[in-house]
Amino acid sequence: MTEVHVPGRPRRRRGRALTVVVLTLLLLLFLGVVVIDRIGSSYAEGVLAEKVSQQVADRGATSGTPEVEIAGVPFLTQVLAGRYQEIRITLPDFSAPTDTDVTVRMDALDIRAADVSAPLSALRDGTGDVTAKSVTGTGTIDYDLIAEATGQPGLTLAEKDGKVVGTAELKISGLQTVALAGAADLSVVKGKVQVRFSDVTAKDVAPNPFVQGQIDSYVKQMTFTVDVPELPMNLQVQELTPLPEGLRVTFGASDVALTGAGA
């Protein structure tokens, strides 16, 4: 009797080859989706950067090219939902004038827009409204600029042990000039930065009731208000944090139009 041999190995090879082909196609499909996702995100970031740049110019301010990053992945699912977790914006070399002709400068104004709503058209060609539930911003202002903005000649400000300290000179009855030092209390009052001084003492001066009276009178007058420029996205001053390199200012706003008619 003749034996019939049924080969099995080639069939197993064909099965493995088919698996490899399917996995390769799936990998290519995945890579294609990732590439399309990143291209779409990059394009939308460019559209937003142009709109933010226009906001900066509309307020008489200047900055380097805005850097925009749409956070969260995948981007395409956020587009379909019309909602975005966070949009990060950096305005390098930001400067803006105040009503008192003082130009406020920051190396960078970092902005975070959270819970953002945007139709597809807004990110495709900028024709729709992009709105954020909340927006926060941070920037650092040099102490020299703040001292200049007070209009007080000879005033210097610096950080020491997490607080702002100030020095100034006071002429006593036109006969003597004494160096003063004290704590500078900075606070936010009606959207502006208020500078007040406390614990002011005269350096290298023996205790003297007359001199101390002059100092006390001078300190009562040393309350200054520093104007804050009009900022993009209607950002308002909320918090001040003294740092060695300058005063860190935290801004905030809610229900903000990033683009569109309300921007």
PAPADREN-781970 format. One record per residue: y, x negated, z of N, C-alpha, C in turn; residue in three letters. Coordinates in steps of 0.02 Angstrom, whole numbers, padded with zeros to 5 digits, always signed. Layout:
<recs>
YXZYXZYXZala...
</recs>
This chain:
<recs>
-00059-00043+00000+00000+00000+00000+00062-00045+00000met+00108-00025-00041+00170-00064-00046+00219-00042+00008thr+00244-00091+00047+00292-00075+00100+00362-00069+00071glu+00398-00017+00095+00468-00006+00073+00514-00033+00128val+00556-00079+00109+00603-00109+00158+00673-00077+00148his+00700-00048+00203+00767-00017+00200+00817-00064+00233val+00860-00095+00196+00908-00143+00226+00959-00106+00269pro+00974-00132+00329+01023-00100+00374+01084-00143+00386gly+01077-00208+00377+01133-00252+00394+01194-00239+00351arg+01189-00232+00285+01248-00219+00244+01285-00156+00266pro+01248-00103+00288+01281-00042+00310+01324-00056+00371arg+01297-00097+00418+01337-00113+00478+01398-00153+00459arg+01391-00198+00410+01449-00237+00387+01503-00192+00357arg+01480-00141+00318+01529-00095+00288+01565-00056+00343arg+01529-00039+00397+01561-00003+00452+01613-00045+00487gly+01596-00109+00498+01645-00153+00531+01706-00164+00486arg+01695-00170+00421+01750-00181+00374+01796-00121+00373ala+01767-00061+00376+01808+00000+00377+01850+00003+00440leu+01821-00018+00496+01858-00019+00560+01917-00066+00556thr+01904-00125+00527+01958-00175+00520+02014-00147+00476val+01996-00113+00422+02047-00084+00377+02088-00032+00414val+02056+00011+00451+02091+00064+00488+02138+00034+00540val+02112-00015+00577+02154-00046+00629+02214-00082+00597leu+02202-00114+00539+02257-00148+00505+02310-00098+00483thr+02288-00041+00455+02335+00010+00433+02375+00038+00492leu+02340+00049+00548+02375+00074+00607+02426+00024+00633leu+02408-00040+00631+02454-00093+00653+02515-00095+00608leu+02503-00092+00543+02559-00092+00496+02604-00031+00506leu+02573+00026+00518+02611+00087+00530+02654+00080+00593leu+02623+00052+00645+02660+00042+00708+02719-00005+00698phe+02706-00061+00663+02759-00109+00651+02814-00078+00608leu+02795-00036+00561+02845-00003+00519+02889+00044+00560gly+02858+00081+00606+02897+00126+00649+02944+00086+00693val+02920+00031+00721+02962-00012+00764+03022-00038+00724val+03010-00062+00663+03064-00088+00622+03115-00034+00606val+03091+00025+00587+03136+00081+00572+03175+00100+00635ile+03142+00100+00692+03175+00117+00755+03232+00069+00770asp+03219+00004+00762+03271-00047+00777+03327-00045+00726arg+03311-00033+00662+03363-00028+00610+03408+00031+00625ile+03377+00088+00642+03417+00148+00658+03461+00137+00718gly+03434+00104+00769+03473+00091+00830+03532+00045+00814ser+03519-00008+00776+03572-00055+00759+03628-00022+00719ser+03609+00022+00673+03659+00057+00632+03701+00103+00676tyr+03669+00140+00721+03705+00186+00765+03752+00147+00812ala+03730+00090+00836+03772+00048+00879+03835+00025+00842glu+03828+00010+00777+03885-00010+00737+03935+00047+00729gly+03910+00108+00719+03954+00166+00712+03993+00177+00777val+03958+00173+00834+03991+00182+00899+04042+00127+00912leu+04026+00065+00893+04072+00010+00904+04138+00022+00868ala+04135+00049+00807+04196+00064+00770+04237+00117+00806glu+04204+00168+00833+04240+00221+00868+04272+00196+00933lys+04236+00154+00969+04263+00125+01031+04323+00080+01015val+04318+00041+00962+04373-00002+00942+04435+00039+00926ser+04426+00097+00897+04482+00141+00882+04513+00168+00946gln+04471+00185+00996+04497+00208+01060+04540+00154+01093gln+04517+00093+01090+04555+00037+01120+04623+00031+01086val+04625+00034+01020+04688+00027+00983+04734+00086+00997ala+04707+00147+01003+04748+00207+01015+04785+00202+01081asp+04760+00163+01128+04792+00156+01194+04836+00094+01198arg+04849+00063+01142+04891+00005+01141+04859-00057+01170gly+04794-00056+01179+04757-00112+01208+04726-00153+01152ala+04700-00211+01170+04666-00254+01123+04603-00282+01155thr+04555-00300+01113+04493-00332+01137+04459-00365+01078ser+04408-00404+01094+04365-00430+01042+04323-00373+01014gly+04281-00389+00967+04238-00337+00937+04193-00306+00990thr+04194-00240+00999+04152-00208+01049+04077-00221+01037pro+04042-00236+01091+03970-00246+01088+03936-00184+01117glu+03897-00150+01077+03866-00086+01097+03790-00093+01096val+03759-00068+01148+03685-00067+01151+03662+00002+01174glu+03621+00033+01134+03592+00098+01154+03527+00082+01191ile+03527+00095+01257+03469+00078+01298+03415+00131+01291ala+03355+00112+01310+03299+00158+01308+03261+00154+01242gly+03196+00157+01245+03154+00156+01186+03100+00209+01193val+03075+00236+01137+03100+00222+01069+03166+00258+01054pro+03205+00229+01010+03270+00258+00991+03260+00324+00954phe+03211+00327+00910+03202+00386+00868+03189+00449+00909leu+03151+00444+00962+03138+00504+01003+03202+00528+01037thr+03246+00481+01054+03311+00501+01083+03354+00536+01030gln+03351+00512+00968+03388+00543+00914+03365+00615+00905val+03300+00625+00904+03273+00693+00894+03294+00740+00950leu+03298+00713+01011+03318+00755+01068+03394+00762+01073ala+03430+00717+01041+03503+00720+01044+03530+00697+01111gly+03489+00663+01151+03510+00639+01217+03489+00566+01226arg+03531+00527+01259+03520+00456+01267+03528+00437+01340tyr+03482+00395+01364+03483+00377+01435+03547+00341+01454gln+03565+00290+01415+03624+00250+01432+03648+00213+01370glu+03714+00209+01364+03744+00169+01311+03788+00116+01346ile+03774+00053+01330+03810-00003+01361+03861-00031+01313arg+03922-00038+01337+03978-00061+01295+04013-00119+01330ile+04025-00172+01295+04062-00229+01321+04123-00241+01277thr+04182-00243+01309+04243-00258+01273+04266-00328+01294leu+04251-00379+01255+04270-00448+01274+04345-00459+01266pro+04373-00503+01308+04444-00521+01304+04488-00458+01302asp+04477-00414+01349+04515-00351+01351+04583-00361+01382phe+04635-00332+01352+04702-00332+01381+04737-00267+01364ser+04779-00244+01411+04814-00181+01400+04879-00181+01439ala+04933-00153+01411+04997-00153+01445+05002-00095+01494pro+05041-00105+01547+05056-00051+01595+05126-00023+01579thr+05144+00030+01615+05210+00059+01605+05266+00013+01630asp+05248-00037+01670+05298-00084+01696+05300-00149+01657thr+05273-00146+01595+05274-00204+01549+05235-00264+01575asp+05186-00252+01616+05140-00304+01638+05075-00295+01599val+05050-00349+01569+04988-00345+01531+04929-00365+01575thr+04883-00318+01584+04823-00331+01624+04769-00360+01579val+04741-00416+01600+04691-00450+01560+04625-00456+01598arg+04571-00447+01563+04504-00458+01590+04462-00495+01539met+04422-00542+01563+04378-00579+01517+04332-00530+01481asp+04311-00479+01516+04268-00428+01485+04273-00363+01526ala+04275-00308+01491+04271-00242+01522+04202-00214+01505leu+04158-00210+01555+04090-00186+01544+04087-00112+01561asp+04062-00073+01514+04060+00000+01521+03988+00024+01514ile+03970+00072+01557+03904+00103+01554+03913+00179+01550arg+03890+00209+01495+03892+00281+01487+03822+00309+01498ala+03816+00355+01545+03750+00383+01562+03745+00456+01542ala+03682+00477+01529+03668+00546+01510+03712+00568+01452asp+03700+00534+01396+03743+00543+01336+03712+00595+01289val+03754+00639+01264+03733+00689+01214+03767+00674+01148ser+03728+00674+01094+03757+00659+01028+03714+00690+00973ala+03744+00727+00928+03707+00751+00870+03693+00694+00822pro+03646+00704+00777+03628+00652+00729+03688+00631+00687leu+03730+00679+00668+03788+00663+00625+03836+00614+00658ser+03841+00617+00725+03887+00573+00760+03866+00501+00755ala+03801+00488+00755+03776+00420+00750+03765+00399+00678leu+03761+00448+00633+03750+00431+00562+03815+00412+00528arg+03867+00455+00538+03931+00442+00503+03992+00452+00548asp+03980+00465+00614+04037+00470+00660+04075+00535+00657gly+04045+00588+00627+04081+00651+00619+04072+00699+00678thr+04024+00686+00722+04013+00731+00778+04042+00703+00842gly+04035+00740+00896+04059+00720+00962+04003+00688+01003asp+04018+00630+01032+03973+00597+01078+04003+00602+01148val+03968+00634+01194+03995+00644+01261+03946+00616+01313thr+03975+00594+01369+03935+00566+01424+03951+00603+01488ala+03899+00617+01527+03909+00649+01592+03949+00605+01638lys+03935+00541+01638+03971+00494+01681+03979+00427+01647ser+04035+00395+01661+04049+00329+01633+04076+00285+01689val+04049+00224+01695+04075+00176+01743+04094+00112+01706thr+04142+00077+01733+04163+00014+01703+04181-00036+01756gly+04173-00099+01741+04192-00152+01788+04227-00208+01750thr+04275-00238+01784+04311-00295+01756+04343-00335+01812gly+04358-00397+01800+04387-00441+01850+04457-00461+01829thr+04505-00454+01876+04575-00470+01863+04595-00530+01905ile+04629-00578+01876+04651-00637+01912+04700-00618+01967asp+04696-00653+02022+04743-00640+02077+04815-00658+02057tyr+04823-00709+02016+04890-00728+01993+04924-00670+01956asp+04885-00634+01917+04913-00578+01879+04934-00522+01927leu+04893-00509+01978+04910-00457+02027+04974-00476+02065ile+04979-00539+02085+05038-00563+02120+05100-00556+02076ala+05092-00572+02012+05148-00566+01965+05169-00493+01958glu+05119-00448+01957+05134-00377+01947+05172-00346+02006ala+05169-00376+02065+05206-00350+02122+05281-00362+02115thr+05299-00411+02073+05369-00427+02065+05399-00467+02122gly+05356-00493+02167+05378-00531+02225+05375-00605+02210gln+05434-00639+02202+05433-00711+02186+05398-00752+02240pro+05360-00801+02219+05328-00846+02266+05266-00820+02300gly+05246-00759+02285+05186-00730+02316+05123-00758+02283leu+05075-00780+02322+05010-00800+02296+04955-00761+02331thr+04902-00747+02295+04845-00709+02322+04781-00748+02308leu+04733-00743+02354+04669-00776+02345+04617-00741+02388ala+04553-00756+02374+04499-00727+02414+04477-00776+02468glu+04464-00750+02527+04438-00791+02582+04393-00747+02625lys+04329-00768+02630+04280-00732+02671+04276-00658+02653asp+04278-00644+02588+04270-00575+02565+04333-00532+02571gly+04389-00563+02589+04452-00526+02594+04505-00561+02552lys+04559-00524+02538+04615-00554+02501+04667-00577+02551val+04690-00638+02543+04742-00665+02586+04802-00683+02541val+04862-00680+02572+04922-00693+02534+04967-00743+02569gly+05006-00778+02531+05057-00823+02558+05122-00811+02522thr+05178-00820+02559+05244-00810+02530+05294-00850+02571ala+05355-00854+02547+05408-00888+02584+05463-00839+02602glu+05491-00848+02662+05544-00804+02687+05603-00846+02710leu+05661-00829+02685+05722-00862+02707+05750-00827+02769lys+05762-00865+02821+05788-00838+02884+05863-00850+02886ile+05901-00798+02878+05975-00801+02883+06005-00854+02837ser+05971-00869+02782+05996-00918+02735+05996-00989+02758gly+05971-01001+02819+05972-01069+02847+05903-01102+02847leu+05852-01062+02850+05784-01089+02858+05735-01050+02814gln+05688-01085+02784+05635-01053+02745+05569-01065+02779thr+05533-01012+02793+05469-01019+02826+05414-00994+02780val+05356-01027+02785+05297-01007+02746+05258-00955+02785ala+05243-00900+02752+05206-00845+02784+05136-00841+02755leu+05090-00819+02798+05021-00808+02776+04995-00746+02812ala+04955-00707+02776+04927-00647+02808+04875-00615+02764gly+04846-00562+02789+04795-00525+02752+04828-00476+02703ala+04803-00475+02642+04828-00428+02592+04777-00372+02586ala+04797-00312+02605+04753-00254+02602+04764-00218+02536asp+04713-00218+02494+04717-00185+02429+04678-00120+02430leu+04709-00067+02406+04676-00002+02406+04696+00037+02344ser+04658+00089+02329+04672+00132+02272+04711+00193+02296val+04771+00202+02270+04813+00259+02289+04837+00293+02225val+04814+00355+02214+04833+00395+02156+04823+00357+02091lys+04766+00324+02086+04748+00289+02024+04782+00223+02014gly+04819+00199+02064+04852+00134+02059+04828+00089+02116lys+04842+00025+02109+04822-00024+02160+04882-00036+02207val+04872-00021+02271+04925-00032+02320+04910-00096+02360gln+04961-00138+02369+04954-00200+02406+04997-00196+02468val+04965-00202+02526+05000-00203+02590+04979-00265+02628arg+05023-00289+02673+05009-00350+02711+05006-00335+02785phe+04962-00371+02819+04954-00364+02891+04938-00432+02922ser+04946-00436+02988+04931-00498+03024+04967-00558+02993asp+05031-00547+02977+05070-00600+02946+05099-00647+02999val+05089-00711+02989+05115-00761+03036+05153-00815+02997thr+05197-00850+03034+05235-00905+03004+05199-00971+03018ala+05192-01012+02967+05159-01076+02976+05208-01128+03004lys+05183-01168+03051+05220-01225+03078+05288-01204+03107asp+05290-01144+03137+05352-01121+03169+05335-01101+03241val+05372-01129+03289+05360-01112+03359+05376-01038+03370ala+05341-01007+03417+05354-00936+03432+05428-00925+03447pro+05457-00876+03412+05529-00863+03418+05540-00789+03405asn+05568-00752+03453+05578-00680+03444+05621-00664+03383pro+05672-00704+03371+05715-00691+03313+05676-00699+03247phe+05639-00754+03242+05600-00766+03182+05547-00712+03173val+05513-00694+03227+05461-00643+03223+05491-00576+03202gln+05552-00561+03225+05585-00499+03205+05599-00499+03131gly+05620-00556+03104+05632-00562+03032+05567-00553+02993gln+05514-00582+03019+05449-00576+02986+05426-00503+02985ile+05432-00469+03043+05410-00399+03047+05450-00356+02999asp+05514-00368+02994+05556-00329+02948+05535-00342+02876ser+05520-00405+02861+05499-00423+02793+05433-00391+02775tyr+05386-00391+02822+05319-00363+02809+05324-00288+02794val+05369-00253+02829+05376-00181+02817+05396-00166+02745lys+05432-00213+02715+05454-00204+02645+05401-00227+02595gln+05351-00263+02619+05302-00292+02574+05243-00245+02561met+05259-00188+02533+05209-00141+02508+05222-00131+02434thr+05175-00150+02393+05186-00148+02321+05133-00105+02288phe+05153-00073+02234+05106-00034+02194+05100-00065+02125thr+05039-00080+02105+05026-00111+02040+05000-00058+01993val+05035-00048+01938+05014+00001+01888+04949-00021+01854asp+04910+00028+01835+04848+00016+01798+04857+00042+01727val+04839+00004+01677+04849+00027+01608+04804+00086+01590pro+04824+00120+01537+04781+00174+01512+04720+00143+01479glu+04662+00162+01502+04600+00131+01480+04560+00176+01434leu+04516+00148+01393+04473+00189+01351+04430+00236+01393pro+04413+00292+01364+04367+00341+01395+04395+00369+01461met+04462+00366+01468+04495+00395+01527+04470+00365+01592asn+04451+00302+01591+04426+00269+01652+04482+00263+01703leu+04465+00278+01767+04513+00274+01822+04486+00226+01875gln+04533+00192+01910+04513+00145+01962+04480+00183+02019val+04423+00158+02042+04387+00190+02098+04375+00142+02156gln+04363+00079+02142+04344+00033+02196+04369-00038+02180glu+04388-00074+02233+04411-00143+02227+04368-00189+02269leu+04344-00244+02239+04301-00291+02275+04327-00362+02266thr+04351-00393+02320+04376-00462+02314+04319-00511+02301pro+04327-00553+02251+04280-00606+02235+04318-00671+02228leu+04285-00728+02235+04321-00792+02228+04356-00799+02161pro+04326-00774+02107+04356-00783+02041+04409-00731+02024glu+04416-00680+02065+04466-00628+02052+04447-00562+02085gly+04488-00512+02073+04476-00446+02102+04432-00406+02054leu+04372-00389+02077+04327-00348+02037+04347-00275+02044arg+04363-00243+01988+04386-00174+01987+04332-00131+01956val+04314-00078+01992+04265-00030+01967+04301+00034+01945thr+04288+00054+01884+04320+00114+01856+04267+00169+01848phe+04290+00230+01841+04243+00285+01831+04276+00345+01799gly+04234+00386+01768+04257+00449+01739+04195+00493+01728ala+04206+00558+01721+04151+00604+01710+04168+00650+01652ser+04115+00675+01619+04122+00719+01561+04170+00688+01510asp+04150+00631+01484+04193+00590+01442+04172+00596+01369val+04222+00603+01326+04210+00601+01253+04213+00529+01230ala+04156+00502+01208+04155+00434+01182+04182+00431+01111leu+04171+00484+01073+04198+00489+01005+04216+00563+00994thr+04249+00576+00938+04266+00644+00922+04336+00663+00943gly+04352+00728+00940+04419+00752+00952+04444+00739+01022ala+04399+00738+01071+04421+00729+01140+04428+00657+01162gly+04411+00610+01117+04413+00539+01136+04483+00512+01140ala
</recs>
